[in-house]
Amino acid sequence: MTFQKFIAREPFDFPNGARGWRPGGPMDCLGPYAKVQNCPIMVDGVEVGRRTCYATGYADTFFSIPACTRWKGQYIGGYFTDEIEFRVYDRFKERLKCSSNQSA
């Protein structure tokens, strides 16, 4: 099962070491967030690891894009920020609690 909703054709390297993929083309309003590899996962301002994350929809505000990833087989919902990191929604933080002191 894959979470990838948007096609990822053109790579883009971010300064923090993450690699984003954009759909490309004249109608690309998603930018390099279709798929982000090596994306930092943030919980309450602390990086708990890095994973591949996927956009699940278009930007709902100027600063965030809804997204998801998997952590130890469980779905984790959150959003991408303009700082190129994945922030976890509060309701999914419990799934990371046992691993928050460990790196990925």
N, C-alpha and C positions, 0 to 999 in steps of 0.2 A: 504494500500500500504506500502510495506516495502522497505528499501534501502539495506537490507542485501544481499550481493553478495557472500560472502564466508561463509562456515560453521564455526561455533564457538563451539568447543568441550571442550577445556582445558582452565580453568581460570588462570589468572596471575594478582596478585595485585601489582600495582605501588606505589612508595613511596608517591605520591601526593594525594592518596586516590582514584584514578581511578582504575577500574578493566577491564583488557583487556582479550579478548578471542582469542585463536589461533586455527587454523584448526587442528594442530597436525599431527602426522604421519611422515614418512620419507621424504616426498616431501614438507614439510611446509617451504616455503620461504617467508611467509608473517609475521610470528612472531605473537605476541599478539595484533595485530591491526585489526583483522577481525571485531571485535565489541569492542568498548571501552565505558563502562558505567561510568557515573559520570566524564566525560572528561571535563577539563576546556576549555572554548571557549575564544580565545584571539583575540582582535581587537586592533591593534596598541599598543601592549604590555600591554593591560589592560584586565583582566579577566571580562567578562560580564555575565558569568553564567556557568552552567554545564549541559551537555546533554549527551545522548547516541549518539555516532558517529559511522559510518561504513566506512570501507575501500571500495573504488570503483575501485581500481586497484592495481597492484603491484608497488613497489617503483620505482619512475622515477628518483630519485637521491639517493645518499647514505643517505641523511638526511630527506627525506620526502616521505610520502605515500599519494596519493590522497584519499580524504575522503569527506563525506557529513553528514549533520544532518538536522533536522527540527527546525525552530524557529517560534513559533506562527503560525504554519501551512504552512510556506513557506520553500522551499528548500534552503539550504545554502551550498555552495561548499567551499572546502578548502583542508587542508592537515594536517596530523599528523607530528609532529617533533620528534626529538630524545629526547626532553624534556618532552614528553608525554603530549602534548597539541594540540588542534585543532586550527589552524590559518586560518582565513577566507580570501578567495581571495578578492581582491579589488572590483571586480564587484558585490559582495554580501554584502559589508559593509553597503550599503544604507538600506538594509532590517533590519539591526540591529540598525541603528542610533537612532530611537525613543526609543529604550530600552537600549542603552549603559550605561546609568547611573543607571539602575535598576538591581538588581540581579534576577536570574531566579526563 
